[in-house]
Amino acid sequence: MNSTAAAISESPWAYWQAVLSGKEMPIHEGQPQIGYYRTKGGKGRMPEPVAIFEHEGAIVALKSNNPVDASEIWTWVCTSPISYETYVAVAERGEKWPDLDEAVAAQIGHNNSPLDEAEALREQIESAKAGAAEYAKIRDDEMAARAQSLRARLLELKALVEKGHKIAKEPHLKAGREVDAKWLPVAREAEAGAKTIRTAMDAFENDKLRAERERQMTAQAAARQAQEAGRPVPVPPPVETAPAAPIKGAYGKAASVRTIKVATVTDQDALYIALRDNPDVKALLQKLAQKVVDAGATPPGVTIEDQRKVA
């Protein structure tokens, strides 16, 4: 038996004291432990103070000063212990939770059904956002807890807005999907046929371009050979890519033909040296390095430090 377990067997308060100090303790359903806890707040509900104690030889519980079944409420509060001082302040003196932002406290419990739900949510979000500036710099754990309560409320309001938006938009989306299903497949078939033809036209234009280059290079080689043999022969001009004429059919608009340059990497190291100061290259390398680190490895040229990120 470890020291904590031994202490629990000796003191009915030991479990609560252990979890209050941050220790992880085993949870057994139907076996409530004496102490002070609270229900979880969220989804428009204010957390409620809970006291679990012994009375006349039985384990009983109060939630917001109302009797409840200790065994039934236990698993809902066992991971949320609070200090005795906090319990007394909230349950007996009616004070607000010390780690609850005031804007959140003002909103919870006052979510009446408005005529314009979107407008009501907008007002609540604006009210909550107004208090965010207070947490621009977190100075202590209690302030961090209040900040998290405001952050949680803002995320909760965001989810409510997104849910309302989805419900309101669904009839329009359904109608739009029905229209898309009727018209777009036909358009895609036409586009696919046009792409097939364009692929063949691309190949034909490139065949013509290669043939023209070969003809010019052959003519230049023949001229050089003639000059080397002492025969005066005019030298053809350097090989240049002449603009291609548009392709005009008997029906519809003409197709323009552009000459583009296509890069093929033949020396990756040389290319990197040339582009290593490019901000896009730096951003890509940072992203790839983080991906390797996330997989548990350390690539060369990279340092790693532990940082905390709030989820």
N, C-alpha and C positions, 0 to 999 in steps of 0.2 A: 504494500500500500504506500503511495507517495505521500509527501507531507501535506499537500492540499487535501487529498482524500481523507487523511487521518484527522485533519483539523475539522472537516465537515462532520465527521462522525462524532466529534467532541463538542462542536458549537453549531447550533442551528443557524447562525448568521454567517458561517464561514463561506458557504457557496456564494451568497450575495456579495460578500466582501471580495471574494476572488474575482468574480466577473466584473465588479465595479472597478477593480484595479487593472482590468484589461486582460486577465487570464482567460483562456478558452477552457470551458468546463463541459463535461458530458451532460447531455440533456435527456431526461427520461420522461416520456409522456405519462401524465397522470401522477407525477411525483413533484408537486410544487415545492419550492424552497422559500423559506422565510426571507423577506426583504422588501425593498421598494423598487418599483419598476414603472414602466409606462407603455401604453399601447403605441403602435406605430402611427404617425401622422401621414397624411397623403390622400390624394383623390378627394380633396375638399373636407377632410376630417381633421380635427384637432387631436393631437395626442392626449390621452387621458392618464392621470396618475393612478397607480395601482399599489395597494399595500397588501402583502401576504403575511399573515401572522397567526400565532396560536391563540385560541380562545376556548376555554373550558375543555382542553384536551384535544381539540380538533384544529386542523389547518383551515383558516377561512381567508376571504379576500374582500377588499373594497375597491371598486373602480369609480373614481370621482365621488367617493363617499357613499356609494351604493353597493349593497352586498351582491357578490357574484360567486359562482362556483370556482374555487381556487384551481381545481384540477382542469376544468375546461379552459380557463383563461391562461393557464401556465405557459403553454407552448407559444402563445401569441406575445408574451412579454418577457420571456426568459432571457432573451439576448439584448434587452434594453433596460439595464439597471439604472437607477438614478440615486443620488445621495438623499439621505434623510432630510437634509436642509431644503433641498429642492422640492421634495414631496410636501413638506409642511408649507413651503411658500406657495405652491400651486394648489394643493388640495384643500388646505385649511385657510390660507389668507387670500386665495383667489388671484395671486399674481400670475403674470405671463411666464411662459417658459424662458429661462435665461438664454437659451440657444436658439430662440425662434425670432426671426426678423419681424419688426413691428408691422411692416406692410403686409406680410403674410398673415400675421395674427389678425389684422383688421379685415382680411378677405375671407378667411376660413369661417364657415358657419353662416355666411351671409350670401350664399349663392342662390338667390331667388330665381325663378324662371322668368327671364326678361322677354319682352315682346321681340326684341332684336338681340338674339344671342351673340352674334358676331360683334355687335357694338359693345355689349357688356364685357365680352372677353377682351376686346381692344382696350377698354378703360381699365380693366384689371391688370393687363400687361403693362400699360403705361404707368399705372400706380406702382407696380412692383419694380419696374425698371428705374423709376425715380430714386429708389434707394440703393441702386447698384453702385453709385459713385462712392458711397460710404466704405465700400470694401475694395477700393482701388489698391490699398495696401493693407494686408492682413497683419495684425500686430500680436495676436495671441490665439490660443486654441479656442477660447470661448467665442471670439470674433469669427474665427474660421467656421465654427458650428453655425452661428447665425447666418453667415454668408451662404453656407450650404443649404440652409432652410429656404433662403430666397432663391437660390439657383434651382433647387428642386421644384419650387412653386412655378418659376418661369418655365421650366421644362414641362411641368404638368399642364400649364396653360397652353403651351405650344402644342402639346398632344391633343388637347381639347379642340383647339382651332383646326388642326389638321383633320381630326375626326369629323368635325362639323363641315369642313370644306369638302371632304370626301363624300359625305352623305348628300350635301346640297348639289354636288357636281355629278353624281352618279347617273341621274336620269339623262343629263345632257351627254355624258360619255357613252351611255348605252345607245342613244339615238345616233351619235357620231359613229360608233362602231358598226351599226347597221348600215349606215350610208357608205362607210369605208368598204365593208364586205361586198356591197353591191357594185361599186365602181372601181376600186383600186386594183383588184386582181386582173381585170381586163387591161388596165393601164400598164401593169407590170409585164404582162405578156407582150404588149406592143414594144415596151422598152427593151425586153430581153431579145426580141427579134432584131431591133435596131442595133443593139450592141454586138450581136453576132455578125451583122453586116459590116459594122465599123471595124471590128477586129480583122476581117478579111481585107478591108480597104487599107488599114494600117500596114498589113503585111505586103500588099501590092505596092504601096508608096515606098516602103523601105527596100523592096526588091529593085524598084526603079532607081532609087538613090544609090544603092550599091553598084548597080550596072553602070550608071553614069560615072561614078568615081573610078571604077575599073577601066572604063573606056578612056577617061582622061589620063589616068596613070600609065596605061599602055601607050598612048600617044606621046606622052612626055618621055617615056623610056626609049621609044623608037627614035625620037628626035635627038636625044642625047647620043645614042649609038651612031646615028648618021653624022653628027658633028665630030664625034671621036674618030670616025673613018675619014674625015676631011671633006665631007659633003655639006655645003651650006644649006641647012634646013631651018625654017622658022620654028622656035620653041613654043609649044602651047602654053597658055597662061597657067599659073598655079591652080591647083584643084580648089574650087570654092563651091560651097553649097548654094545653089541658086534657089530663090524662092519658088515654091511649088504653086502652080495655078490652082484656083478653086475647082472643085469637082461639081459640075452642073449637070443635073439630070433633066429630063423632059418634064418632070413634075416636081413641085415643091421647091424649097429654097436650096441654094448651093451649100456645099460643105467646104469650109476653109481647111487648108492643110498647113500646119505649122511645123517648123523644124526645131526640135528641142534637143537639149544636151542631157544625156543620161550618164550619171556617175556610176562607176564600178570600182570598189575599193580593192586595190592590188597590194598595198603596203599599209597595214593597219597601224604599225608603229609610227611610220612617217606621217600619216594622217593625224594621229593623236598629237604629235609634237607640234604640228602646224595649228591645231585647234584647241590645245590644252587651256588657253586663256579665255576661250569662248564661254560666256556665262551659261549657255544651254548645256555645254559639255560638263561644266562643273556641277550644275544642278542634277544632271543625269548620273554622274559618278556618286554624288551624295546619296541619291535615292538608291542606287545599286549597293553602295556600302552599307546603308541602313538595312537593306533587305538581307544581306549576308549576316550582319550582326544579329538581326531578329531570328535568324535560323540557328544561332548559337556559335558562329565562327567569327574570327577576327581577320579581316583581309589585311595584307601589308599596306603600310602607309596610312593606317587609321588608328586613332586613339579612342578609347571607350571610357566614359564616366557614367556613374549611376546618377540618374535624376528621377525625381518623383513627378508623376503626372496624374492629376485628378480625373477619375473616370465619371 
